[in-house]
């Protein structure tokens, strides 16, 4: 069964992942998030009650 012989495809598979990790991983990690997380405001805002005209 030739598909059980890892010699032809295992080297190509490993080399393609190494190229992917070496070349693309630093480019992806250098991307900056566009939306920076906001710090939570510790002040408690007072909410106004709704005006329900039918009550």
mmCIF entry with sequence, helices, sheets and N, C-alpha, C, O atoms, coordinates in Angstrom:
data_MODEL
# 
_entry.id   MODEL 
# 
_entity.id                         1 
_entity.type                       polymer 
_entity.pdbx_number_of_molecules   1 
# 
_entity_poly.entity_id                      1 
_entity_poly.type                           'polypeptide(L)' 
_entity_poly.nstd_linkage                   no 
_entity_poly.nstd_monomer                   no 
_entity_poly.pdbx_seq_one_letter_code       
;(UNK)(UNK)(UNK)(UNK)(UNK)(UNK)(UNK)(UNK)(UNK)(UNK)(UNK)(UNK)(UNK)(UNK)(UNK)(UNK)
(UNK)(UNK)(UNK)(UNK)(UNK)(UNK)(UNK)(UNK)(UNK)(UNK)(UNK)(UNK)(UNK)(UNK)(UNK)(UNK)
(UNK)(UNK)(UNK)(UNK)(UNK)(UNK)(UNK)(UNK)(UNK)(UNK)(UNK)(UNK)(UNK)(UNK)(UNK)(UNK)
(UNK)(UNK)(UNK)(UNK)(UNK)(UNK)(UNK)
;
_entity_poly.pdbx_seq_one_letter_code_can   XXXXXXXXXXXXXXXXXXXXXXXXXXXXXXXXXXXXXXXXXXXXXXXXXXXXXXX 
_entity_poly.pdbx_strand_id                 A 
# 
loop_
_entity_poly_seq.entity_id 
_entity_poly_seq.num 
_entity_poly_seq.mon_id 
_entity_poly_seq.hetero 
1 1  UNK n 
1 2  UNK n 
1 3  UNK n 
1 4  UNK n 
1 5  UNK n 
1 6  UNK n 
1 7  UNK n 
1 8  UNK n 
1 9  UNK n 
1 10 UNK n 
1 11 UNK n 
1 12 UNK n 
1 13 UNK n 
1 14 UNK n 
1 15 UNK n 
1 16 UNK n 
1 17 UNK n 
1 18 UNK n 
1 19 UNK n 
1 20 UNK n 
1 21 UNK n 
1 22 UNK n 
1 23 UNK n 
1 24 UNK n 
1 25 UNK n 
1 26 UNK n 
1 27 UNK n 
1 28 UNK n 
1 29 UNK n 
1 30 UNK n 
1 31 UNK n 
1 32 UNK n 
1 33 UNK n 
1 34 UNK n 
1 35 UNK n 
1 36 UNK n 
1 37 UNK n 
1 38 UNK n 
1 39 UNK n 
1 40 UNK n 
1 41 UNK n 
1 42 UNK n 
1 43 UNK n 
1 44 UNK n 
1 45 UNK n 
1 46 UNK n 
1 47 UNK n 
1 48 UNK n 
1 49 UNK n 
1 50 UNK n 
1 51 UNK n 
1 52 UNK n 
1 53 UNK n 
1 54 UNK n 
1 55 UNK n 
# 
_struct_asym.id          A 
_struct_asym.entity_id   1 
# 
loop_
_struct_conf.conf_type_id 
_struct_conf.id 
_struct_conf.pdbx_PDB_helix_id 
_struct_conf.beg_label_comp_id 
_struct_conf.beg_label_asym_id 
_struct_conf.beg_label_seq_id 
_struct_conf.pdbx_beg_PDB_ins_code 
_struct_conf.end_label_comp_id 
_struct_conf.end_label_asym_id 
_struct_conf.end_label_seq_id 
_struct_conf.pdbx_end_PDB_ins_code 
_struct_conf.beg_auth_comp_id 
_struct_conf.beg_auth_asym_id 
_struct_conf.beg_auth_seq_id 
_struct_conf.end_auth_comp_id 
_struct_conf.end_auth_asym_id 
_struct_conf.end_auth_seq_id 
_struct_conf.pdbx_PDB_helix_class 
_struct_conf.details 
_struct_conf.pdbx_PDB_helix_length 
HELX_P HELX_P1 AA1 UNK A 2 ? UNK A 4  ? UNK A 2 UNK A 4  5 ? 3  
HELX_P HELX_P2 AA2 UNK A 7 ? UNK A 29 ? UNK A 7 UNK A 29 1 ? 23 
# 
_struct_conf_type.id          HELX_P 
_struct_conf_type.criteria    ? 
_struct_conf_type.reference   ? 
# 
loop_
_atom_site.group_PDB 
_atom_site.id 
_atom_site.type_symbol 
_atom_site.label_atom_id 
_atom_site.label_alt_id 
_atom_site.label_comp_id 
_atom_site.label_asym_id 
_atom_site.label_entity_id 
_atom_site.label_seq_id 
_atom_site.pdbx_PDB_ins_code 
_atom_site.Cartn_x 
_atom_site.Cartn_y 
_atom_site.Cartn_z 
_atom_site.occupancy 
_atom_site.B_iso_or_equiv 
_atom_site.pdbx_formal_charge 
_atom_site.auth_seq_id 
_atom_site.auth_comp_id 
_atom_site.auth_asym_id 
_atom_site.auth_atom_id 
_atom_site.pdbx_PDB_model_num 
ATOM 1   N N  . UNK A 1 1  ? 0.842   -1.173 0.000  1.00 0.00 ? 1  UNK A N  1 
ATOM 2   C CA . UNK A 1 1  ? 0.000   0.000  0.000  1.00 0.00 ? 1  UNK A CA 1 
ATOM 3   C C  . UNK A 1 1  ? 0.890   1.239  0.000  1.00 0.00 ? 1  UNK A C  1 
ATOM 4   O O  . UNK A 1 1  ? 1.545   1.513  1.006  1.00 0.00 ? 1  UNK A O  1 
ATOM 5   N N  . UNK A 1 2  ? 0.932   1.979  -1.069 1.00 0.00 ? 2  UNK A N  1 
ATOM 6   C CA . UNK A 1 2  ? 1.853   3.104  -1.153 1.00 0.00 ? 2  UNK A CA 1 
ATOM 7   C C  . UNK A 1 2  ? 1.477   4.285  -0.267 1.00 0.00 ? 2  UNK A C  1 
ATOM 8   O O  . UNK A 1 2  ? 2.355   5.078  0.075  1.00 0.00 ? 2  UNK A O  1 
ATOM 9   N N  . UNK A 1 3  ? 0.223   4.437  0.118  1.00 0.00 ? 3  UNK A N  1 
ATOM 10  C CA . UNK A 1 3  ? -0.158  5.583  0.928  1.00 0.00 ? 3  UNK A CA 1 
ATOM 11  C C  . UNK A 1 3  ? 0.390   5.481  2.360  1.00 0.00 ? 3  UNK A C  1 
ATOM 12  O O  . UNK A 1 3  ? 0.412   6.480  3.079  1.00 0.00 ? 3  UNK A O  1 
ATOM 13  N N  . UNK A 1 4  ? 0.829   4.292  2.780  1.00 0.00 ? 4  UNK A N  1 
ATOM 14  C CA . UNK A 1 4  ? 1.400   4.144  4.105  1.00 0.00 ? 4  UNK A CA 1 
ATOM 15  C C  . UNK A 1 4  ? 2.885   4.484  4.136  1.00 0.00 ? 4  UNK A C  1 
ATOM 16  O O  . UNK A 1 4  ? 3.470   4.569  5.216  1.00 0.00 ? 4  UNK A O  1 
ATOM 17  N N  . UNK A 1 5  ? 3.496   4.678  2.996  1.00 0.00 ? 5  UNK A N  1 
ATOM 18  C CA . UNK A 1 5  ? 4.901   5.032  2.934  1.00 0.00 ? 5  UNK A CA 1 
ATOM 19  C C  . UNK A 1 5  ? 5.027   6.541  3.104  1.00 0.00 ? 5  UNK A C  1 
ATOM 20  O O  . UNK A 1 5  ? 4.614   7.288  2.217  1.00 0.00 ? 5  UNK A O  1 
ATOM 21  N N  . UNK A 1 6  ? 5.586   7.013  4.220  1.00 0.00 ? 6  UNK A N  1 
ATOM 22  C CA . UNK A 1 6  ? 5.621   8.455  4.476  1.00 0.00 ? 6  UNK A CA 1 
ATOM 23  C C  . UNK A 1 6  ? 6.737   9.189  3.755  1.00 0.00 ? 6  UNK A C  1 
ATOM 24  O O  . UNK A 1 6  ? 6.800   10.416 3.832  1.00 0.00 ? 6  UNK A O  1 
ATOM 25  N N  . UNK A 1 7  ? 7.620   8.487  3.058  1.00 0.00 ? 7  UNK A N  1 
ATOM 26  C CA . UNK A 1 7  ? 8.755   9.145  2.426  1.00 0.00 ? 7  UNK A CA 1 
ATOM 27  C C  . UNK A 1 7  ? 8.358   10.204 1.404  1.00 0.00 ? 7  UNK A C  1 
ATOM 28  O O  . UNK A 1 7  ? 8.937   11.290 1.455  1.00 0.00 ? 7  UNK A O  1 
ATOM 29  N N  . UNK A 1 8  ? 7.438   9.989  0.495  1.00 0.00 ? 8  UNK A N  1 
ATOM 30  C CA . UNK A 1 8  ? 7.203   11.026 -0.511 1.00 0.00 ? 8  UNK A CA 1 
ATOM 31  C C  . UNK A 1 8  ? 6.447   12.249 0.004  1.00 0.00 ? 8  UNK A C  1 
ATOM 32  O O  . UNK A 1 8  ? 6.713   13.356 -0.466 1.00 0.00 ? 8  UNK A O  1 
ATOM 33  N N  . UNK A 1 9  ? 5.541   12.102 0.925  1.00 0.00 ? 9  UNK A N  1 
ATOM 34  C CA . UNK A 1 9  ? 4.681   13.218 1.279  1.00 0.00 ? 9  UNK A CA 1 
ATOM 35  C C  . UNK A 1 9  ? 4.996   13.835 2.629  1.00 0.00 ? 9  UNK A C  1 
ATOM 36  O O  . UNK A 1 9  ? 4.641   14.991 2.856  1.00 0.00 ? 9  UNK A O  1 
ATOM 37  N N  . UNK A 1 10 ? 5.643   13.119 3.530  1.00 0.00 ? 10 UNK A N  1 
ATOM 38  C CA . UNK A 1 10 ? 5.893   13.664 4.860  1.00 0.00 ? 10 UNK A CA 1 
ATOM 39  C C  . UNK A 1 10 ? 6.888   14.821 4.814  1.00 0.00 ? 10 UNK A C  1 
ATOM 40  O O  . UNK A 1 10 ? 6.702   15.816 5.514  1.00 0.00 ? 10 UNK A O  1 
ATOM 41  N N  . UNK A 1 11 ? 7.920   14.711 4.019  1.00 0.00 ? 11 UNK A N  1 
ATOM 42  C CA . UNK A 1 11 ? 8.907   15.781 3.909  1.00 0.00 ? 11 UNK A CA 1 
ATOM 43  C C  . UNK A 1 11 ? 8.273   17.041 3.323  1.00 0.00 ? 11 UNK A C  1 
ATOM 44  O O  . UNK A 1 11 ? 8.539   18.142 3.803  1.00 0.00 ? 11 UNK A O  1 
ATOM 45  N N  . UNK A 1 12 ? 7.456   16.897 2.313  1.00 0.00 ? 12 UNK A N  1 
ATOM 46  C CA . UNK A 1 12 ? 6.783   18.052 1.705  1.00 0.00 ? 12 UNK A CA 1 
ATOM 47  C C  . UNK A 1 12 ? 5.824   18.698 2.706  1.00 0.00 ? 12 UNK A C  1 
ATOM 48  O O  . UNK A 1 12 ? 5.736   19.923 2.792  1.00 0.00 ? 12 UNK A O  1 
ATOM 49  N N  . UNK A 1 13 ? 5.128   17.884 3.440  1.00 0.00 ? 13 UNK A N  1 
ATOM 50  C CA . UNK A 1 13 ? 4.191   18.388 4.437  1.00 0.00 ? 13 UNK A CA 1 
ATOM 51  C C  . UNK A 1 13 ? 4.912   19.181 5.523  1.00 0.00 ? 13 UNK A C  1 
ATOM 52  O O  . UNK A 1 13 ? 4.482   20.278 5.878  1.00 0.00 ? 13 UNK A O  1 
ATOM 53  N N  . UNK A 1 14 ? 5.992   18.640 6.045  1.00 0.00 ? 14 UNK A N  1 
ATOM 54  C CA . UNK A 1 14 ? 6.737   19.313 7.112  1.00 0.00 ? 14 UNK A CA 1 
ATOM 55  C C  . UNK A 1 14 ? 7.387   20.592 6.597  1.00 0.00 ? 14 UNK A C  1 
ATOM 56  O O  . UNK A 1 14 ? 7.374   21.611 7.288  1.00 0.00 ? 14 UNK A O  1 
ATOM 57  N N  . UNK A 1 15 ? 7.951   20.553 5.405  1.00 0.00 ? 15 UNK A N  1 
ATOM 58  C CA . UNK A 1 15 ? 8.599   21.744 4.857  1.00 0.00 ? 15 UNK A CA 1 
ATOM 59  C C  . UNK A 1 15 ? 7.587   22.849 4.566  1.00 0.00 ? 15 UNK A C  1 
ATOM 60  O O  . UNK A 1 15 ? 7.881   24.027 4.772  1.00 0.00 ? 15 UNK A O  1 
ATOM 61  N N  . UNK A 1 16 ? 6.415   22.487 4.096  1.00 0.00 ? 16 UNK A N  1 
ATOM 62  C CA . UNK A 1 16 ? 5.410   23.518 3.830  1.00 0.00 ? 16 UNK A CA 1 
ATOM 63  C C  . UNK A 1 16 ? 4.952   24.182 5.124  1.00 0.00 ? 16 UNK A C  1 
ATOM 64  O O  . UNK A 1 16 ? 4.726   25.392 5.136  1.00 0.00 ? 16 UNK A O  1 
ATOM 65  N N  . UNK A 1 17 ? 4.810   23.434 6.208  1.00 0.00 ? 17 UNK A N  1 
ATOM 66  C CA . UNK A 1 17 ? 4.438   24.036 7.480  1.00 0.00 ? 17 UNK A CA 1 
ATOM 67  C C  . UNK A 1 17 ? 5.567   24.878 8.053  1.00 0.00 ? 17 UNK A C  1 
ATOM 68  O O  . UNK A 1 17 ? 5.311   25.914 8.666  1.00 0.00 ? 17 UNK A O  1 
ATOM 69  N N  . UNK A 1 18 ? 6.799   24.457 7.866  1.00 0.00 ? 18 UNK A N  1 
ATOM 70  C CA . UNK A 1 18 ? 7.913   25.271 8.341  1.00 0.00 ? 18 UNK A CA 1 
ATOM 71  C C  . UNK A 1 18 ? 7.986   26.603 7.598  1.00 0.00 ? 18 UNK A C  1 
ATOM 72  O O  . UNK A 1 18 ? 8.217   27.648 8.207  1.00 0.00 ? 18 UNK A O  1 
ATOM 73  N N  . UNK A 1 19 ? 7.792   26.562 6.302  1.00 0.00 ? 19 UNK A N  1 
ATOM 74  C CA . UNK A 1 19 ? 7.787   27.803 5.518  1.00 0.00 ? 19 UNK A CA 1 
ATOM 75  C C  . UNK A 1 19 ? 6.640   28.701 5.962  1.00 0.00 ? 19 UNK A C  1 
ATOM 76  O O  . UNK A 1 19 ? 6.799   29.914 6.098  1.00 0.00 ? 19 UNK A O  1 
ATOM 77  N N  . UNK A 1 20 ? 5.497   28.093 6.182  1.00 0.00 ? 20 UNK A N  1 
ATOM 78  C CA . UNK A 1 20 ? 4.343   28.862 6.640  1.00 0.00 ? 20 UNK A CA 1 
ATOM 79  C C  . UNK A 1 20 ? 4.628   29.526 7.986  1.00 0.00 ? 20 UNK A C  1 
ATOM 80  O O  . UNK A 1 20 ? 4.342   30.710 8.169  1.00 0.00 ? 20 UNK A O  1 
ATOM 81  N N  . UNK A 1 21 ? 5.190   28.772 8.923  1.00 0.00 ? 21 UNK A N  1 
ATOM 82  C CA . UNK A 1 21 ? 5.434   29.325 10.250 1.00 0.00 ? 21 UNK A CA 1 
ATOM 83  C C  . UNK A 1 21 ? 6.555   30.347 10.251 1.00 0.00 ? 21 UNK A C  1 
ATOM 84  O O  . UNK A 1 21 ? 6.498   31.319 11.005 1.00 0.00 ? 21 UNK A O  1 
ATOM 85  N N  . UNK A 1 22 ? 7.566   30.153 9.432  1.00 0.00 ? 22 UNK A N  1 
ATOM 86  C CA . UNK A 1 22 ? 8.699   31.075 9.420  1.00 0.00 ? 22 UNK A CA 1 
ATOM 87  C C  . UNK A 1 22 ? 8.347   32.376 8.710  1.00 0.00 ? 22 UNK A C  1 
ATOM 88  O O  . UNK A 1 22 ? 8.752   33.449 9.159  1.00 0.00 ? 22 UNK A O  1 
ATOM 89  N N  . UNK A 1 23 ? 7.607   32.302 7.622  1.00 0.00 ? 23 UNK A N  1 
ATOM 90  C CA . UNK A 1 23 ? 7.347   33.504 6.817  1.00 0.00 ? 23 UNK A CA 1 
ATOM 91  C C  . UNK A 1 23 ? 6.069   34.233 7.217  1.00 0.00 ? 23 UNK A C  1 
ATOM 92  O O  . UNK A 1 23 ? 6.062   35.463 7.271  1.00 0.00 ? 23 UNK A O  1 
ATOM 93  N N  . UNK A 1 24 ? 5.015   33.524 7.493  1.00 0.00 ? 24 UNK A N  1 
ATOM 94  C CA . UNK A 1 24 ? 3.732   34.186 7.710  1.00 0.00 ? 24 UNK A CA 1 
ATOM 95  C C  . UNK A 1 24 ? 3.423   34.495 9.170  1.00 0.00 ? 24 UNK A C  1 
ATOM 96  O O  . UNK A 1 24 ? 2.717   35.463 9.450  1.00 0.00 ? 24 UNK A O  1 
ATOM 97  N N  . UNK A 1 25 ? 3.921   33.716 10.087 1.00 0.00 ? 25 UNK A N  1 
ATOM 98  C CA . UNK A 1 25 ? 3.600   33.953 11.501 1.00 0.00 ? 25 UNK A CA 1 
ATOM 99  C C  . UNK A 1 25 ? 4.089   35.317 11.985 1.00 0.00 ? 25 UNK A C  1 
ATOM 100 O O  . UNK A 1 25 ? 3.336   35.997 12.681 1.00 0.00 ? 25 UNK A O  1 
ATOM 101 N N  . UNK A 1 26 ? 5.314   35.759 11.657 1.00 0.00 ? 26 UNK A N  1 
ATOM 102 C CA . UNK A 1 26 ? 5.707   37.107 12.108 1.00 0.00 ? 26 UNK A CA 1 
ATOM 103 C C  . UNK A 1 26 ? 4.882   38.213 11.471 1.00 0.00 ? 26 UNK A C  1 
ATOM 104 O O  . UNK A 1 26 ? 4.632   39.236 12.109 1.00 0.00 ? 26 UNK A O  1 
ATOM 105 N N  . UNK A 1 27 ? 4.457   38.031 10.232 1.00 0.00 ? 27 UNK A N  1 
ATOM 106 C CA . UNK A 1 27 ? 3.640   39.063 9.585  1.00 0.00 ? 27 UNK A CA 1 
ATOM 107 C C  . UNK A 1 27 ? 2.286   39.180 10.265 1.00 0.00 ? 27 UNK A C  1 
ATOM 108 O O  . UNK A 1 27 ? 1.772   40.283 10.447 1.00 0.00 ? 27 UNK A O  1 
ATOM 109 N N  . UNK A 1 28 ? 1.716   38.060 10.635 1.00 0.00 ? 28 UNK A N  1 
ATOM 110 C CA . UNK A 1 28 ? 0.412   38.084 11.285 1.00 0.00 ? 28 UNK A CA 1 
ATOM 111 C C  . UNK A 1 28 ? 0.538   38.643 12.702 1.00 0.00 ? 28 UNK A C  1 
ATOM 112 O O  . UNK A 1 28 ? -0.338  39.376 13.159 1.00 0.00 ? 28 UNK A O  1 
ATOM 113 N N  . UNK A 1 29 ? 1.611   38.302 13.392 1.00 0.00 ? 29 UNK A N  1 
ATOM 114 C CA . UNK A 1 29 ? 1.755   38.775 14.760 1.00 0.00 ? 29 UNK A CA 1 
ATOM 115 C C  . UNK A 1 29 ? 2.074   40.266 14.823 1.00 0.00 ? 29 UNK A C  1 
ATOM 116 O O  . UNK A 1 29 ? 1.877   40.878 15.872 1.00 0.00 ? 29 UNK A O  1 
ATOM 117 N N  . UNK A 1 30 ? 2.557   40.870 13.745 1.00 0.00 ? 30 UNK A N  1 
ATOM 118 C CA . UNK A 1 30 ? 2.849   42.295 13.735 1.00 0.00 ? 30 UNK A CA 1 
ATOM 119 C C  . UNK A 1 30 ? 1.620   43.157 13.478 1.00 0.00 ? 30 UNK A C  1 
ATOM 120 O O  . UNK A 1 30 ? 1.677   44.377 13.635 1.00 0.00 ? 30 UNK A O  1 
ATOM 121 N N  . UNK A 1 31 ? 0.524   42.548 13.090 1.00 0.00 ? 31 UNK A N  1 
ATOM 122 C CA . UNK A 1 31 ? -0.685  43.320 12.840 1.00 0.00 ? 31 UNK A CA 1 
ATOM 123 C C  . UNK A 1 31 ? -1.201  43.905 14.148 1.00 0.00 ? 31 UNK A C  1 
ATOM 124 O O  . UNK A 1 31 ? -1.189  43.251 15.190 1.00 0.00 ? 31 UNK A O  1 
ATOM 125 N N  . UNK A 1 32 ? -1.647  45.133 14.068 1.00 0.00 ? 32 UNK A N  1 
ATOM 126 C CA . UNK A 1 32 ? -2.166  45.810 15.248 1.00 0.00 ? 32 UNK A CA 1 
ATOM 127 C C  . UNK A 1 32 ? -3.685  45.780 15.199 1.00 0.00 ? 32 UNK A C  1 
ATOM 128 O O  . UNK A 1 32 ? -4.284  45.974 14.141 1.00 0.00 ? 32 UNK A O  1 
ATOM 129 N N  . UNK A 1 33 ? -4.292  45.542 16.323 1.00 0.00 ? 33 UNK A N  1 
ATOM 130 C CA . UNK A 1 33 ? -5.744  45.541 16.400 1.00 0.00 ? 33 UNK A CA 1 
ATOM 131 C C  . UNK A 1 33 ? -6.258  46.961 16.177 1.00 0.00 ? 33 UNK A C  1 
ATOM 132 O O  . UNK A 1 33 ? -5.731  47.909 16.758 1.00 0.00 ? 33 UNK A O  1 
ATOM 133 N N  . UNK A 1 34 ? -7.267  47.111 15.353 1.00 0.00 ? 34 UNK A N  1 
ATOM 134 C CA . UNK A 1 34 ? -7.805  48.426 15.054 1.00 0.00 ? 34 UNK A CA 1 
ATOM 135 C C  . UNK A 1 34 ? -8.626  48.981 16.211 1.00 0.00 ? 34 UNK A C  1 
ATOM 136 O O  . UNK A 1 34 ? -8.605  50.184 16.470 1.00 0.00 ? 34 UNK A O  1 
ATOM 137 N N  . UNK A 1 35 ? -9.333  48.124 16.890 1.00 0.00 ? 35 UNK A N  1 
ATOM 138 C CA . UNK A 1 35 ? -10.172 48.566 18.002 1.00 0.00 ? 35 UNK A CA 1 
ATOM 139 C C  . UNK A 1 35 ? -9.484  48.203 19.309 1.00 0.00 ? 35 UNK A C  1 
ATOM 140 O O  . UNK A 1 35 ? -9.494  47.046 19.729 1.00 0.00 ? 35 UNK A O  1 
ATOM 141 N N  . UNK A 1 36 ? -8.893  49.194 19.940 1.00 0.00 ? 36 UNK A N  1 
ATOM 142 C CA . UNK A 1 36 ? -8.239  48.952 21.217 1.00 0.00 ? 36 UNK A CA 1 
ATOM 143 C C  . UNK A 1 36 ? -9.310  48.767 22.288 1.00 0.00 ? 36 UNK A C  1 
ATOM 144 O O  . UNK A 1 36 ? -10.330 49.455 22.268 1.00 0.00 ? 36 UNK A O  1 
ATOM 145 N N  . UNK A 1 37 ? -9.088  47.849 23.215 1.00 0.00 ? 37 UNK A N  1 
ATOM 146 C CA . UNK A 1 37 ? -10.084 47.648 24.272 1.00 0.00 ? 37 UNK A CA 1 
ATOM 147 C C  . UNK A 1 37 ? -10.163 48.876 25.173 1.00 0.00 ? 37 UNK A C  1 
ATOM 148 O O  . UNK A 1 37 ? -9.150  49.490 25.507 1.00 0.00 ? 37 UNK A O  1 
ATOM 149 N N  . UNK A 1 38 ? -11.363 49.210 25.550 1.00 0.00 ? 38 UNK A N  1 
ATOM 150 C CA . UNK A 1 38 ? -11.575 50.381 26.395 1.00 0.00 ? 38 UNK A CA 1 
ATOM 151 C C  . UNK A 1 38 ? -11.507 49.958 27.859 1.00 0.00 ? 38 UNK A C  1 
ATOM 152 O O  . UNK A 1 38 ? -11.931 48.862 28.226 1.00 0.00 ? 38 UNK A O  1 
ATOM 153 N N  . UNK A 1 39 ? -10.973 50.839 28.677 1.00 0.00 ? 39 UNK A N  1 
ATOM 154 C CA . UNK A 1 39 ? -10.956 50.564 30.109 1.00 0.00 ? 39 UNK A CA 1 
ATOM 155 C C  . UNK A 1 39 ? -12.342 50.822 30.672 1.00 0.00 ? 39 UNK A C  1 
ATOM 156 O O  . UNK A 1 39 ? -13.064 51.713 30.225 1.00 0.00 ? 39 UNK A O  1 
ATOM 157 N N  . UNK A 1 40 ? -12.686 50.030 31.650 1.00 0.00 ? 40 UNK A N  1 
ATOM 158 C CA . UNK A 1 40 ? -14.008 50.192 32.236 1.00 0.00 ? 40 UNK A CA 1 
ATOM 159 C C  . UNK A 1 40 ? -14.032 51.431 33.107 1.00 0.00 ? 40 UNK A C  1 
ATOM 160 O O  . UNK A 1 40 ? -13.122 51.689 33.894 1.00 0.00 ? 40 UNK A O  1 
ATOM 161 N N  . UNK A 1 41 ? -15.096 52.183 32.940 1.00 0.00 ? 41 UNK A N  1 
ATOM 162 C CA . UNK A 1 41 ? -15.285 53.372 33.747 1.00 0.00 ? 41 UNK A CA 1 
ATOM 163 C C  . UNK A 1 41 ? -15.857 52.949 35.096 1.00 0.00 ? 41 UNK A C  1 
ATOM 164 O O  . UNK A 1 41 ? -16.912 52.318 35.161 1.00 0.00 ? 41 UNK A O  1 
ATOM 165 N N  . UNK A 1 42 ? -15.167 53.294 36.152 1.00 0.00 ? 42 UNK A N  1 
ATOM 166 C CA . UNK A 1 42 ? -15.586 52.858 37.474 1.00 0.00 ? 42 UNK A CA 1 
ATOM 167 C C  . UNK A 1 42 ? -16.691 53.741 38.055 1.00 0.00 ? 42 UNK A C  1 
ATOM 168 O O  . UNK A 1 42 ? -17.277 53.389 39.079 1.00 0.00 ? 42 UNK A O  1 
ATOM 169 N N  . UNK A 1 43 ? -16.984 54.869 37.429 1.00 0.00 ? 43 UNK A N  1 
ATOM 170 C CA . UNK A 1 43 ? -18.055 55.732 37.925 1.00 0.00 ? 43 UNK A CA 1 
ATOM 171 C C  . UNK A 1 43 ? -19.397 55.089 37.637 1.00 0.00 ? 43 UNK A C  1 
ATOM 172 O O  . UNK A 1 43 ? -19.639 54.575 36.545 1.00 0.00 ? 43 UNK A O  1 
ATOM 173 N N  . UNK A 1 44 ? -20.251 55.128 38.623 1.00 0.00 ? 44 UNK A N  1 
ATOM 174 C CA . UNK A 1 44 ? -21.592 54.593 38.430 1.00 0.00 ? 44 UNK A CA 1 
ATOM 175 C C  . UNK A 1 44 ? -22.461 55.689 37.812 1.00 0.00 ? 44 UNK A C  1 
ATOM 176 O O  . UNK A 1 44 ? -22.737 56.705 38.449 1.00 0.00 ? 44 UNK A O  1 
ATOM 177 N N  . UNK A 1 45 ? -22.877 55.481 36.603 1.00 0.00 ? 45 UNK A N  1 
ATOM 178 C CA . UNK A 1 45 ? -23.733 56.459 35.940 1.00 0.00 ? 45 UNK A CA 1 
ATOM 179 C C  . UNK A 1 45 ? -25.157 56.292 36.440 1.00 0.00 ? 45 UNK A C  1 
ATOM 180 O O  . UNK A 1 45 ? -25.651 55.173 36.579 1.00 0.00 ? 45 UNK A O  1 
ATOM 181 N N  . UNK A 1 46 ? -25.804 57.398 36.705 1.00 0.00 ? 46 UNK A N  1 
ATOM 182 C CA . UNK A 1 46 ? -27.194 57.328 37.134 1.00 0.00 ? 46 UNK A CA 1 
ATOM 183 C C  . UNK A 1 46 ? -28.068 57.210 35.898 1.00 0.00 ? 46 UNK A C  1 
ATOM 184 O O  . UNK A 1 46 ? -27.902 57.945 34.924 1.00 0.00 ? 46 UNK A O  1 
ATOM 185 N N  . UNK A 1 47 ? -28.968 56.304 35.954 1.00 0.00 ? 47 UNK A N  1 
ATOM 186 C CA . UNK A 1 47 ? -29.873 56.114 34.826 1.00 0.00 ? 47 UNK A CA 1 
ATOM 187 C C  . UNK A 1 47 ? -31.162 56.865 35.098 1.00 0.00 ? 47 UNK A C  1 
ATOM 188 O O  . UNK A 1 47 ? -31.595 57.001 36.243 1.00 0.00 ? 47 UNK A O  1 
ATOM 189 N N  . UNK A 1 48 ? -31.751 57.339 34.045 1.00 0.00 ? 48 UNK A N  1 
ATOM 190 C CA . UNK A 1 48 ? -33.028 58.038 34.186 1.00 0.00 ? 48 UNK A CA 1 
ATOM 191 C C  . UNK A 1 48 ? -34.147 57.064 33.885 1.00 0.00 ? 48 UNK A C  1 
ATOM 192 O O  . UNK A 1 48 ? -34.044 56.226 32.990 1.00 0.00 ? 48 UNK A O  1 
ATOM 193 N N  . UNK A 1 49 ? -35.201 57.188 34.638 1.00 0.00 ? 49 UNK A N  1 
ATOM 194 C CA . UNK A 1 49 ? -36.347 56.291 34.429 1.00 0.00 ? 49 UNK A CA 1 
ATOM 195 C C  . UNK A 1 49 ? -37.074 56.709 33.149 1.00 0.00 ? 49 UNK A C  1 
ATOM 196 O O  . UNK A 1 49 ? -37.109 57.878 32.765 1.00 0.00 ? 49 UNK A O  1 
ATOM 197 N N  . UNK A 1 50 ? -37.640 55.707 32.527 1.00 0.00 ? 50 UNK A N  1 
ATOM 198 C CA . UNK A 1 50 ? -38.390 55.971 31.291 1.00 0.00 ? 50 UNK A CA 1 
ATOM 199 C C  . UNK A 1 50 ? -39.745 56.577 31.609 1.00 0.00 ? 50 UNK A C  1 
ATOM 200 O O  . UNK A 1 50 ? -40.343 56.309 32.651 1.00 0.00 ? 50 UNK A O  1 
ATOM 201 N N  . UNK A 1 51 ? -40.198 57.381 30.705 1.00 0.00 ? 51 UNK A N  1 
ATOM 202 C CA . UNK A 1 51 ? -41.508 57.971 30.865 1.00 0.00 ? 51 UNK A CA 1 
ATOM 203 C C  . UNK A 1 51 ? -42.501 57.152 30.039 1.00 0.00 ? 51 UNK A C  1 
ATOM 204 O O  . UNK A 1 51 ? -42.516 57.218 28.810 1.00 0.00 ? 51 UNK A O  1 
ATOM 205 N N  . UNK A 1 52 ? -43.340 56.370 30.756 1.00 0.00 ? 52 UNK A N  1 
ATOM 206 C CA . UNK A 1 52 ? -44.344 55.567 30.070 1.00 0.00 ? 52 UNK A CA 1 
ATOM 207 C C  . UNK A 1 52 ? -45.662 56.337 30.099 1.00 0.00 ? 52 UNK A C  1 
ATOM 208 O O  . UNK A 1 52 ? -46.265 56.475 31.163 1.00 0.00 ? 52 UNK A O  1 
ATOM 209 N N  . UNK A 1 53 ? -46.115 56.833 28.968 1.00 0.00 ? 53 UNK A N  1 
ATOM 210 C CA . UNK A 1 53 ? -47.318 57.675 28.980 1.00 0.00 ? 53 UNK A CA 1 
ATOM 211 C C  . UNK A 1 53 ? -48.582 56.894 29.327 1.00 0.00 ? 53 UNK A C  1 
ATOM 212 O O  . UNK A 1 53 ? -49.555 57.514 29.757 1.00 0.00 ? 53 UNK A O  1 
ATOM 213 N N  . UNK A 1 54 ? -48.626 55.603 29.171 1.00 0.00 ? 54 UNK A N  1 
ATOM 214 C CA . UNK A 1 54 ? -49.875 54.875 29.404 1.00 0.00 ? 54 UNK A CA 1 
ATOM 215 C C  . UNK A 1 54 ? -50.002 54.384 30.834 1.00 0.00 ? 54 UNK A C  1 
ATOM 216 O O  . UNK A 1 54 ? -51.011 53.765 31.175 1.00 0.00 ? 54 UNK A O  1 
ATOM 217 N N  . UNK A 1 55 ? -49.003 54.642 31.692 1.00 0.00 ? 55 UNK A N  1 
ATOM 218 C CA . UNK A 1 55 ? -49.137 54.179 33.083 1.00 0.00 ? 55 UNK A CA 1 
ATOM 219 C C  . UNK A 1 55 ? -49.536 55.301 33.996 1.00 0.00 ? 55 UNK A C  1 
ATOM 220 O O  . UNK A 1 55 ? -49.694 55.092 35.199 1.00 0.00 ? 55 UNK A O  1 
# 
